[in-house]
Amino acid sequence: MSKERQAEQMRNGQGFIAALDQSGGSTPKALRLYGVEETQYGTDAEMFDLVHAMRTRIAQAPAFAGDKVLGAILFEMTMDREMGGKPAATYLWEDRGVVPFLKVDKGLADEDNGVQMMKPMPDLDALLERAVKAGIFGTKMRSVINAANPAGIKAVVAQQFEVAKQILGHGLIPIIEPEVTISISDKAEAEDMLLAEITAQLDALEADSQVMLKLTLPETDNLYQPLVNHPRVMRVVALSGGYSREEANARLSRNTGMIASFSRALTEGLSAQQSDDEFNTTIAASIASIRAASVAG
């Protein structure tokens, strides 16, 4: 029954998805932006303890609730830990009304044909089985597009959908994320190619399959409207991709039907040095602005 309620929230909820899935490579930067310098921890274990404390503080903020934050993407180590005395995914859904997702990719391969594919995931089935037992609703996996290269973009999308079918086989909803780097000169051309490749893959899925898409905010407003309306797409969400929260919100509000799935733009302005009142006030304002941009269309 909870799966049906979670699916309904993801399809029709008026809010956005929080990305709390910084991995080992991006954690030092996330902590630095949060006011925790690398001199304050000496080991990876200490680093992950600190970032888990940050994520828990965010999840326990009064504004971080399912009427605004529809879902949250977790790092594998977060899924294995507790929040509020409960397993993280259980706490998010039962206490906050937030649908839990899990980042499953193992990082990016070296660039080839203007793109970075996902590294192999030989243990994916075992991870997906653990995710199901932990109460995870869906997954997220990321590739990167650095040029409008037809062969590269075709390969990225094909790999994403191949793995998505494996995830669907476990009863989980995959978030497919082929990120287009915001600083490239041929971003608009890359996005046109990406739209065509995703559409072809969606059309080839079984009729009763549904996926989610996480896409860079496009240069052409409403470019991805056909994906928003596609019967095999549960939701299209947007990544902030390095845009400031103000810029990301402005772009998002011009794209009908897309909602946010922000990471750095969500945590912008938060600090370990803030009192709980200051922290909760800051994140409440962030959540309100991102939700407003998500429902503006």
ABEGO torsion letter per residue (X at the ends): XAAAAAAAAAAABBBBBBBAABBAAAAAAAAAAAGBBAAABABAAAAAAAAAAAAAAAAABAABBAAABABBBBBAAAAABBBGGBBAAAAAAAAAGBBBBBBABAEBBBBBGGBBBBBBBAAAAAAAAAAAAAGBABBBBBBBBABBBAAAAAAAAAAAAAAAAAAAAAGBBBBBBBBBBAABAAAAAAAAAAAAAAAAAAAABBAABBBBBBBBBBABBGAAAAAAABAABABBBBBAGGBBAAAAAAAAAABBGBBBBBBAAAABGBBAABBAAAAAAAAAAAAAAAAAAAAAX
